[in-house]
Amino acid sequence: MFSMRVLTPPGLADSVLSALADLEGVSNVLASGVTRDGRMQAITADVTGYSVDETFTRLNEAGIDPSSVRLLRVSPVSTPLVA
């Protein structure tokens, strides 16, 4: 599983959200606030390994430069957290 962050101009955020909306293997899509200077907006999602290529294809079609995308491999916590 990968955690993905896309930094996009706010005017492209709806295009990014639409591109990710029905993509198999992409979940927990979240549009965050705009940066302090108002130039960029963060969109995050969880992406399975088998969906990474198609995710980049769709982001490219939405006008997102690949250098604006960050992927971080994450692993689920395997033991329950106890308070």
TIRO-2110 file (N, C-alpha, C; in Angstrom, 1 decimal):
// TIRO-2110
0.9, -1.2, 0.0, N, 1, A
0.0, 0.0, 0.0, CA, 1, A
0.9, 1.2, 0.0, C, 1, A
0.5, 2.2, -0.7, N, 2, A
1.2, 3.5, -0.8, CA, 2, A
0.3, 4.6, -0.3, C, 2, A
0.9, 5.6, 0.4, N, 3, A
0.2, 6.8, 0.7, CA, 3, A
0.7, 7.8, -0.3, C, 3, A
-0.3, 8.5, -1.0, N, 4, A
0.0, 9.4, -2.1, CA, 4, A
-0.4, 10.8, -1.7, C, 4, A
0.4, 11.8, -2.0, N, 5, A
0.1, 13.2, -1.9, CA, 5, A
0.3, 13.9, -3.2, C, 5, A
-0.7, 14.6, -3.6, N, 6, A
-0.6, 15.4, -4.9, CA, 6, A
-0.7, 16.8, -4.5, C, 6, A
0.2, 17.6, -5.0, N, 7, A
0.1, 19.1, -4.8, CA, 7, A
-0.3, 19.7, -6.1, C, 7, A
-1.4, 20.4, -6.1, N, 8, A
-2.0, 20.9, -7.4, CA, 8, A
-2.5, 22.3, -7.2, C, 8, A
-2.5, 23.1, -8.2, N, 9, A
-3.2, 24.4, -8.1, CA, 9, A
-4.7, 24.1, -7.8, C, 9, A
-5.3, 24.9, -7.0, N, 10, A
-6.7, 24.7, -6.6, CA, 10, A
-7.6, 24.6, -7.8, C, 10, A
-7.3, 25.2, -8.9, N, 11, A
-8.2, 25.1, -10.1, CA, 11, A
-8.2, 23.7, -10.7, C, 11, A
-7.2, 22.9, -10.4, N, 12, A
-7.1, 21.5, -10.9, CA, 12, A
-7.6, 20.5, -10.0, C, 12, A
-7.9, 20.9, -8.7, N, 13, A
-8.3, 19.9, -7.7, CA, 13, A
-9.5, 19.1, -8.1, C, 13, A
-10.5, 19.7, -8.6, N, 14, A
-11.7, 18.9, -9.0, CA, 14, A
-11.4, 17.9, -10.1, C, 14, A
-10.5, 18.2, -11.0, N, 15, A
-10.0, 17.3, -12.0, CA, 15, A
-9.3, 16.1, -11.4, C, 15, A
-8.5, 16.3, -10.4, N, 16, A
-7.7, 15.3, -9.8, CA, 16, A
-8.7, 14.4, -9.0, C, 16, A
-9.6, 15.0, -8.3, N, 17, A
-10.6, 14.2, -7.5, CA, 17, A
-11.4, 13.3, -8.4, C, 17, A
-11.8, 13.9, -9.6, N, 18, A
-12.6, 13.1, -10.6, CA, 18, A
-11.8, 11.9, -11.1, C, 18, A
-10.5, 12.2, -11.4, N, 19, A
-9.6, 11.2, -11.9, CA, 19, A
-9.5, 10.0, -11.0, C, 19, A
-9.5, 10.3, -9.7, N, 20, A
-9.3, 9.2, -8.7, CA, 20, A
-10.5, 8.6, -8.2, C, 20, A
-11.7, 9.2, -8.5, N, 21, A
-13.0, 8.8, -7.9, CA, 21, A
-13.3, 7.3, -8.1, C, 21, A
-13.2, 6.8, -9.3, N, 22, A
-13.7, 5.5, -9.5, CA, 22, A
-12.5, 4.5, -9.9, C, 22, A
-11.3, 4.9, -9.5, N, 23, A
-10.2, 4.1, -9.8, CA, 23, A
-10.0, 2.9, -8.8, C, 23, A
-10.1, 1.7, -9.3, N, 24, A
-9.9, 0.5, -8.4, CA, 24, A
-8.6, 0.5, -7.8, C, 24, A
-8.5, 0.3, -6.5, N, 25, A
-7.3, 0.3, -5.7, CA, 25, A
-6.9, 1.6, -5.1, C, 25, A
-7.8, 2.6, -5.3, N, 26, A
-7.5, 3.9, -4.7, CA, 26, A
-8.7, 4.2, -3.7, C, 26, A
-8.3, 4.5, -2.5, N, 27, A
-9.3, 4.7, -1.4, CA, 27, A
-8.9, 5.9, -0.6, C, 27, A
-9.8, 6.3, 0.3, N, 28, A
-9.5, 7.3, 1.3, CA, 28, A
-9.0, 8.6, 0.6, C, 28, A
-9.6, 9.0, -0.5, N, 29, A
-9.2, 10.2, -1.2, CA, 29, A
-9.7, 11.4, -0.4, C, 29, A
-8.8, 12.3, -0.1, N, 30, A
-9.1, 13.5, 0.8, CA, 30, A
-8.5, 14.8, 0.2, C, 30, A
-9.3, 15.8, 0.0, N, 31, A
-8.8, 17.1, -0.5, CA, 31, A
-8.6, 17.9, 0.8, C, 31, A
-7.4, 18.4, 1.0, N, 32, A
-7.1, 19.2, 2.1, CA, 32, A
-7.1, 20.7, 1.8, C, 32, A
-6.8, 21.5, 2.7, N, 33, A
-6.8, 22.9, 2.5, CA, 33, A
-5.7, 23.4, 1.6, C, 33, A
-5.8, 24.7, 1.3, N, 34, A
-4.9, 25.4, 0.4, CA, 34, A
-3.7, 25.9, 1.2, C, 34, A
-2.5, 25.9, 0.6, N, 35, A
-1.3, 26.4, 1.2, CA, 35, A
-1.5, 27.9, 1.6, C, 35, A
-0.7, 28.4, 2.5, N, 36, A
-0.8, 29.7, 3.0, CA, 36, A
-0.8, 30.8, 1.9, C, 36, A
0.0, 30.5, 0.9, N, 37, A
0.0, 31.5, -0.2, CA, 37, A
-1.1, 31.3, -1.2, C, 37, A
-1.9, 30.3, -1.0, N, 38, A
-3.1, 30.1, -1.9, CA, 38, A
-2.7, 29.4, -3.3, C, 38, A
-1.5, 29.1, -3.5, N, 39, A
-1.1, 28.6, -4.8, CA, 39, A
-1.3, 27.1, -5.0, C, 39, A
-1.3, 26.3, -3.9, N, 40, A
-1.4, 24.9, -4.0, CA, 40, A
-2.4, 24.3, -3.1, C, 40, A
-2.9, 23.1, -3.5, N, 41, A
-3.9, 22.4, -2.6, CA, 41, A
-3.4, 20.9, -2.6, C, 41, A
-3.5, 20.3, -1.4, N, 42, A
-3.0, 18.9, -1.2, CA, 42, A
-4.2, 18.0, -1.4, C, 42, A
-4.0, 16.9, -2.1, N, 43, A
-5.0, 15.8, -2.2, CA, 43, A
-4.2, 14.5, -1.8, C, 43, A
-4.8, 13.8, -0.9, N, 44, A
-4.1, 12.5, -0.5, CA, 44, A
-5.0, 11.3, -0.8, C, 44, A
-4.4, 10.2, -0.9, N, 45, A
-5.2, 8.9, -1.1, CA, 45, A
-4.3, 7.8, -0.7, C, 45, A
-4.9, 6.6, -0.5, N, 46, A
-4.2, 5.4, -0.3, CA, 46, A
-4.3, 4.7, -1.7, C, 46, A
-3.2, 4.1, -2.2, N, 47, A
-3.1, 3.5, -3.5, CA, 47, A
-2.4, 2.1, -3.3, C, 47, A
-3.1, 1.1, -3.9, N, 48, A
-2.5, -0.2, -3.8, CA, 48, A
-1.4, -0.3, -4.9, C, 48, A
-0.5, -1.2, -4.7, N, 49, A
0.6, -1.3, -5.7, CA, 49, A
0.2, -1.6, -7.1, C, 49, A
-0.8, -2.4, -7.3, N, 50, A
-1.3, -2.7, -8.6, CA, 50, A
-2.0, -1.5, -9.3, C, 50, A
-2.3, -0.4, -8.6, N, 51, A
-3.0, 0.7, -9.1, CA, 51, A
-2.1, 1.9, -9.4, C, 51, A
-0.8, 1.8, -9.1, N, 52, A
0.1, 3.0, -9.2, CA, 52, A
0.2, 3.5, -10.6, C, 52, A
0.4, 2.6, -11.6, N, 53, A
0.6, 3.0, -13.0, CA, 53, A
-0.6, 3.7, -13.5, C, 53, A
-1.8, 3.1, -13.3, N, 54, A
-3.0, 3.7, -13.8, CA, 54, A
-3.3, 5.0, -13.1, C, 54, A
-3.0, 5.1, -11.8, N, 55, A
-3.1, 6.4, -11.0, CA, 55, A
-2.3, 7.5, -11.7, C, 55, A
-1.0, 7.2, -12.0, N, 56, A
-0.2, 8.2, -12.6, CA, 56, A
-0.7, 8.6, -14.0, C, 56, A
-1.2, 7.6, -14.8, N, 57, A
-1.8, 7.9, -16.1, CA, 57, A
-3.0, 8.8, -15.9, C, 57, A
-3.8, 8.6, -15.0, N, 58, A
-5.0, 9.4, -14.8, CA, 58, A
-4.6, 10.8, -14.4, C, 58, A
-3.6, 10.9, -13.5, N, 59, A
-3.2, 12.2, -13.0, CA, 59, A
-2.6, 13.0, -14.1, C, 59, A
-1.8, 12.3, -15.0, N, 60, A
-1.2, 13.0, -16.1, CA, 60, A
-2.3, 13.5, -17.1, C, 60, A
-3.3, 12.7, -17.3, N, 61, A
-4.4, 13.1, -18.1, CA, 61, A
-5.2, 14.3, -17.5, C, 61, A
-5.1, 14.5, -16.2, N, 62, A
-5.8, 15.6, -15.5, CA, 62, A
-4.9, 16.8, -15.5, C, 62, A
-3.7, 16.7, -16.0, N, 63, A
-2.8, 17.9, -16.1, CA, 63, A
-1.8, 18.0, -15.0, C, 63, A
-1.6, 16.9, -14.2, N, 64, A
-0.7, 17.0, -13.1, CA, 64, A
0.7, 16.5, -13.5, C, 64, A
1.7, 17.3, -13.2, N, 65, A
3.1, 16.9, -13.4, CA, 65, A
3.5, 15.9, -12.4, C, 65, A
4.1, 14.8, -12.9, N, 66, A
4.5, 13.7, -12.0, CA, 66, A
5.4, 14.2, -10.8, C, 66, A
6.1, 15.3, -11.0, N, 67, A
7.0, 15.8, -9.9, CA, 67, A
6.2, 16.4, -8.8, C, 67, A
4.9, 16.6, -9.0, N, 68, A
4.0, 17.1, -7.9, CA, 68, A
3.4, 16.0, -7.1, C, 68, A
3.8, 14.7, -7.4, N, 69, A
3.2, 13.6, -6.7, CA, 69, A
4.2, 12.9, -5.9, C, 69, A
3.8, 12.5, -4.6, N, 70, A
4.7, 11.8, -3.7, CA, 70, A
4.0, 10.5, -3.3, C, 70, A
4.8, 9.4, -3.3, N, 71, A
4.3, 8.1, -2.9, CA, 71, A
5.2, 7.7, -1.8, C, 71, A
4.6, 7.1, -0.7, N, 72, A
5.3, 6.6, 0.4, CA, 72, A
4.7, 5.2, 0.7, C, 72, A
5.6, 4.2, 0.7, N, 73, A
5.1, 2.9, 1.0, CA, 73, A
4.8, 2.8, 2.5, C, 73, A
3.6, 2.3, 2.8, N, 74, A
3.2, 2.2, 4.2, CA, 74, A
2.8, 0.7, 4.4, C, 74, A
2.9, 0.3, 5.7, N, 75, A
2.5, -1.0, 6.1, CA, 75, A
1.5, -0.9, 7.2, C, 75, A
0.4, -1.7, 7.2, N, 76, A
-0.5, -1.6, 8.3, CA, 76, A
0.1, -2.1, 9.6, C, 76, A
-0.4, -1.6, 10.7, N, 77, A
0.0, -2.0, 12.0, CA, 77, A
-0.5, -3.4, 12.2, C, 77, A
0.3, -4.4, 12.5, N, 78, A
-0.1, -5.8, 12.6, CA, 78, A
-0.6, -6.2, 14.0, C, 78, A
-0.3, -5.4, 15.0, N, 79, A
-0.8, -5.8, 16.3, CA, 79, A
-1.8, -4.7, 16.8, C, 79, A
-2.8, -5.0, 17.5, N, 80, A
-3.7, -4.0, 18.0, CA, 80, A
-3.1, -3.0, 18.9, C, 80, A
-3.5, -1.8, 18.8, N, 81, A
-3.0, -0.8, 19.7, CA, 81, A
-3.8, -0.8, 21.0, C, 81, A
-3.1, -0.9, 22.1, N, 82, A
-3.8, -1.0, 23.4, CA, 82, A
-3.6, 0.3, 24.2, C, 82, A
-4.7, 0.9, 24.7, N, 83, A
-4.6, 2.1, 25.4, CA, 83, A
-4.2, 1.9, 26.8, C, 83, A
END
